[in-house]
Amino acid sequence: AKLERIAVLKPYRGQGIGKRIIAASLGLAKTKGALEVILDSQQSATGFYEKLGFRQEGELFEEVGIPHIAMTKKL
């Protein structure tokens, strides 16, 4: 499964909303039979995803002028 364009508006960050969105998405992916979830994280957000069990894969790349890196998590 692939997650794309996950974002929480600045006034609502730091309240666990992003974590709950990811948890719900992972749960849904698992019920649909996915064995792994992949996403392309902005470089500045990799720590957030690493805390949720994702790990970096491959090299940095740019998307719309912003550094990104692929990340994966086994379910």
PASEBA-1860 file (N, C-alpha, C; in nm, 3 decimals):
! residues 75
1> AKLERIAV> 0.085/-0.117/0.000/0.000/0.000/0.000/0.090/0.123/0.000 ~ 0.040/0.232/-0.055/0.117/0.356/-0.058/0.035/0.469/0.001 ~ 0.098/0.543/0.093/0.037/0.663/0.148/0.091/0.783/0.072 ~ 0.002/0.878/0.043/0.044/0.998/-0.029/-0.023/1.121/0.030 ~ 0.051/1.231/0.030/0.000/1.364/0.064/-0.069/1.369/0.201 ~ -0.002/1.320/0.303/-0.054/1.329/0.439/-0.005/1.461/0.499 ~ -0.097/1.541/0.550/-0.058/1.669/0.609/-0.159/1.710/0.716 ~ -0.110/1.780/0.816/-0.195/1.838/0.920/-0.167/1.988/0.919
9> LKPYRGQG> -0.271/2.068/0.918/-0.254/2.213/0.920/-0.174/2.257/1.043 ~ -0.091/2.358/1.026/-0.002/2.404/1.133/-0.072/2.428/1.267 ~ -0.190/2.491/1.270/-0.252/2.516/1.401/-0.288/2.388/1.477 ~ -0.295/2.275/1.407/-0.338/2.150/1.470/-0.223/2.052/1.492 ~ -0.102/2.089/1.455/0.013/2.001/1.474/0.048/1.989/1.622 ~ 0.111/1.877/1.657/0.152/1.855/1.795/0.042/1.803/1.884 ~ -0.072/1.766/1.825/-0.185/1.716/1.902/-0.209/1.567/1.879 ~ -0.120/1.501/1.805/-0.136/1.358/1.779/-0.227/1.326/1.661
17> IGKRIIAA> -0.271/1.427/1.589/-0.362/1.404/1.477/-0.293/1.326/1.366 ~ -0.172/1.365/1.330/-0.098/1.294/1.225/-0.074/1.149/1.262 ~ -0.039/1.126/1.387/-0.016/0.990/1.435/-0.143/0.906/1.422 ~ -0.257/0.965/1.455/-0.385/0.892/1.445/-0.422/0.866/1.299 ~ -0.394/0.962/1.211/-0.421/0.941/1.067/-0.338/0.825/1.015 ~ -0.209/0.823/1.050/-0.121/0.715/1.003/-0.165/0.582/1.062 ~ -0.197/0.578/1.192/-0.241/0.454/1.256/-0.366/0.399/1.188 ~ -0.462/0.485/1.159/-0.585/0.441/1.092/-0.554/0.391/0.951
25> SLGLAKTK> -0.465/0.459/0.882/-0.427/0.418/0.746/-0.357/0.283/0.747 ~ -0.267/0.262/0.844/-0.197/0.134/0.854/-0.295/0.022/0.887 ~ -0.389/0.049/0.976/-0.490/-0.051/1.010/-0.573/-0.090/0.890 ~ -0.615/0.008/0.812/-0.694/-0.020/0.692/-0.613/-0.098/0.590 ~ -0.489/-0.059/0.571/-0.402/-0.131/0.476/-0.387/-0.276/0.517 ~ -0.371/-0.299/0.647/-0.355/-0.436/0.697/-0.481/-0.518/0.674 ~ -0.598/-0.459/0.698/-0.723/-0.534/0.676/-0.745/-0.565/0.528 ~ -0.685/-0.486/0.441/-0.696/-0.509/0.297/-0.589/-0.606/0.246
33> GALEVILD> -0.506/-0.658/0.338/-0.407/-0.757/0.300/-0.269/-0.705/0.265 ~ -0.245/-0.576/0.285/-0.112/-0.522/0.256/-0.010/-0.578/0.355 ~ 0.107/-0.606/0.306/0.216/-0.655/0.390/0.317/-0.546/0.424 ~ 0.310/-0.437/0.348/0.405/-0.327/0.363/0.337/-0.198/0.320 ~ 0.378/-0.089/0.383/0.330/0.044/0.343/0.452/0.126/0.303 ~ 0.440/0.197/0.193/0.547/0.284/0.146/0.496/0.427/0.137 ~ 0.588/0.521/0.149/0.554/0.662/0.131/0.680/0.738/0.096 ~ 0.662/0.856/0.041/0.772/0.946/0.012/0.761/1.063/0.109
41> SQQSATGF> 0.851/1.067/0.205/0.848/1.169/0.310/0.933/1.290/0.273 ~ 0.884/1.408/0.306/0.972/1.523/0.300/1.085/1.497/0.399 ~ 1.205/1.538/0.364/1.321/1.511/0.449/1.298/1.563/0.591 ~ 1.231/1.674/0.604/1.207/1.733/0.736/1.110/1.652/0.822 ~ 1.036/1.558/0.763/0.937/1.480/0.837/0.981/1.337/0.864 ~ 1.103/1.300/0.826/1.145/1.161/0.842/1.144/1.117/0.988 ~ 1.179/1.205/1.080/1.178/1.170/1.222/1.039/1.130/1.270 ~ 0.938/1.200/1.223/0.799/1.166/1.258/0.767/1.024/1.216
49> YEKLGFRQ> 0.799/0.990/1.091/0.768/0.856/1.040/0.855/0.749/1.105 ~ 0.980/0.781/1.136/1.067/0.683/1.203/1.011/0.648/1.340 ~ 0.955/0.744/1.411/0.894/0.717/1.542/0.775/0.622/1.528 ~ 0.715/0.616/1.410/0.601/0.528/1.386/0.643/0.396/1.324 ~ 0.774/0.372/1.316/0.824/0.243/1.268/0.864/0.237/1.123 ~ 0.859/0.348/1.052/0.904/0.350/0.913/1.056/0.359/0.909 ~ 1.115/0.309/0.801/1.259/0.324/0.784/1.289/0.378/0.645 ~ 1.397/0.452/0.637/1.435/0.514/0.510/1.488/0.411/0.413
57> EGELFEEV> 1.455/0.430/0.285/1.500/0.343/0.177/1.555/0.430/0.065 ~ 1.670/0.396/0.014/1.721/0.465/-0.104/1.781/0.601/-0.074 ~ 1.790/0.680/-0.179/1.857/0.810/-0.175/1.756/0.924/-0.175 ~ 1.801/1.040/-0.129/1.719/1.160/-0.136/1.688/1.195/-0.281 ~ 1.568/1.248/-0.304/1.530/1.298/-0.436/1.446/1.423/-0.415 ~ 1.435/1.503/-0.518/1.356/1.625/-0.509/1.221/1.608/-0.577 ~ 1.120/1.661/-0.512/0.986/1.667/-0.570/0.936/1.809/-0.547 ~ 0.908/1.879/-0.653/0.865/2.019/-0.649/0.965/2.103/-0.569
65> GIPHIAMT> 1.094/2.073/-0.586/1.199/2.149/-0.521/1.219/2.120/-0.373 ~ 1.153/2.016/-0.321/1.163/1.981/-0.179/1.230/1.844/-0.168 ~ 1.334/1.830/-0.083/1.398/1.700/-0.067/1.304/1.598/-0.002 ~ 1.298/1.480/-0.061/1.216/1.369/-0.013/1.301/1.243/-0.003 ~ 1.251/1.145/0.072/1.312/1.013/0.076/1.202/0.909/0.089 ~ 1.218/0.797/0.021/1.123/0.687/0.030/1.136/0.622/0.167 ~ 1.023/0.581/0.223/1.022/0.514/0.353/0.927/0.395/0.346 ~ 0.957/0.291/0.425/0.874/0.171/0.425/0.847/0.125/0.568
73> KKL> 0.738/0.051/0.582/0.705/-0.012/0.711/0.638/-0.145/0.681 ~ 0.690/-0.251/0.741/0.627/-0.383/0.730/0.507/-0.387/0.822 ~ 0.402/-0.453/0.776/0.281/-0.466/0.858/0.274/-0.604/0.921
END
